[in-house]
């Protein structure tokens, strides 16, 4: 892991960009150390520099957590394959035409998750070797499919907060039954692009004995800011 830049923010959080092999990432750390680690991913591999993700990361770091995110292959500044470009073009065309998009999402998001999981595990290995990070580890983000897969295969993750706003492939909907860590699940009741019942069915499928659903009125990007504070309290219960 090689750090390529750093800046100290007004709240004392240190923000550093890093490169790990071909993986670009960002790490935010609080002034106190060692800090529990939160892996934070935005919906279906959107860039790590996405403003909503950065705002959540900075807030969470200021609450005493190390927070890390990376760009998945084909996302952010990483090169996209011809297949990636075709899938995105097919998705845009279908959405503009009002056509069903589930099968396009399935063919696009499924491989994205499979390719992303090993990179997140490699990143986790490197992060936990840093003296300023001291576990345990949590997951937080809108990329619920990735979080489900990581929760199943990665025993170091102790708790997770999911946003019900992204497409979850059938494989991860089945894997949800194997997820047993504490969960906080956020649902926007009027999310225009994600069927409410499918999100409720996913919540029901999780195998966790401790799982909480917060549902708020509003569309896809309307999650109330107070849910970020509640999410940090959830992390406090399970990671501190």
Long-range contacts (C-beta under 8 A, 24 or more apart in sequence): 1-126, 1-127, 1-130, 3-27, 9-58, 11-58, 11-62, 12-62, 13-58, 13-61, 13-62, 15-58, 20-70, 20-122, 20-123, 20-126, 21-122, 22-78, 23-70, 23-71, 23-119, 23-122, 23-123, 24-48, 24-70, 24-71, 24-76, 24-77, 24-78, 25-68, 25-69, 25-70, 25-71, 25-123, 26-54, 26-57, 26-68, 26-69, 26-70, 27-66, 27-67, 27-68, 27-127, 28-57, 28-58, 28-60, 28-61, 28-66, 28-67, 28-68, 29-61, 29-66, 29-67, 29-132, 29-133, 30-61, 30-62, 30-63, 30-64, 30-65, 30-66, 32-64, 33-131, 33-132, 33-133, 33-134, 34-131, 34-132, 34-133, 34-134, 35-64, 35-65, 35-66, 35-132, 35-133, 35-134, 36-64, 36-65, 36-66, 36-133, 36-134, 36-135, 36-136, 36-137, 36-138, 36-235, 36-239, 36-240, 37-65, 37-66, 37-67, 37-68, 37-124, 37-127, 37-128, 37-133, 37-134, 37-135, 37-136, 37-137, 37-138, 38-65, 38-66, 38-67, 38-68, 38-137, 38-138, 38-139, 38-140, 38-235, 38-239, 39-68, 39-69, 39-120, 39-123, 39-124, 39-137, 39-138, 39-139, 39-140, 39-141, 39-150, 39-157, 40-67, 40-68, 40-69, 40-139, 40-140, 40-141, 41-69, 41-70, 41-72, 41-120, 41-139, 41-141, 41-142, 41-143, 41-146, 41-147, 42-69, 42-141, 42-142, 42-143, 43-141, 43-142, 43-143, 43-163, 43-165, 43-166, 44-109, 44-112, 44-142, 44-143, 44-145, 44-166, 44-167, 45-71, 45-72, 45-74, 45-75, 45-112, 45-116, 45-143, 45-146, 46-75, 46-142, 47-71, 47-75, 47-76, 47-77, 48-76, 49-76, 52-221, 53-141, 56-140, 56-228, 59-228, 59-232, 60-140, 60-228, 60-231, 60-232, 60-235, 63-232, 63-235, 63-236, 64-240, 65-138, 65-232, 65-235, 65-239, 66-127, 66-132, 66-133, 68-123, 68-127, 70-119, 70-120, 70-123, 72-112, 72-115, 72-116, 72-119, 73-112, 73-115, 73-116, 73-119, 74-112, 84-108, 102-167, 105-167, 105-169, 106-167, 106-169, 106-170, 109-145, 109-166, 109-167, 109-168, 109-169, 110-169, 110-171, 113-145, 113-146, 113-149, 113-169, 113-171, 113-172, 114-149, 116-146, 117-146, 117-149, 117-150, 117-153, 120-146, 120-150, 120-154, 121-150, 121-153, 121-154, 124-154, 124-156, 128-156, 136-238, 136-239, 137-239, 138-235, 138-238, 138-239, 140-231, 140-235, 142-166, 144-168, 144-172, 144-202, 145-169, 145-172, 148-172, 148-175, 148-176, 148-179, 149-175, 151-179, 151-181, 152-178, 152-179, 157-181, 158-182, 158-238, 158-239, 159-183, 159-184, 159-234, 159-235, 159-237, 159-238, 159-239, 160-184, 161-185, 161-186, 161-231, 161-234, 161-235, 162-186, 163-223, 164-188, 164-191, 164-194, 164-199, 164-202, 164-203, 165-191, 165-193, 165-194, 165-220, 166-194, 167-194, 168-202, 173-201, 173-202, 173-205, 176-202, 176-205, 176-206, 176-207, 177-205, 177-206, 177-207, 178-207, 179-206, 179-207, 179-208, 180-207, 180-208, 180-209, 181-208, 182-208, 182-210, 182-211, 182-234, 182-237, 182-238, 183-208, 183-210, 183-211, 183-212, 184-211, 184-212, 184-214, 184-230, 184-231, 184-234, 185-211, 185-212, 185-213, 185-214, 186-214, 186-215, 186-216, 186-223, 186-227, 186-231, 187-213, 187-214, 187-215, 187-216, 188-215, 188-216, 188-217, 188-218, 188-219, 188-220, 188-222, 188-223, 189-215, 189-216, 189-217, 189-218, 190-217, 190-218, 190-219, 190-222, 191-219, 191-220, 192-219, 192-220, 193-220, 194-220
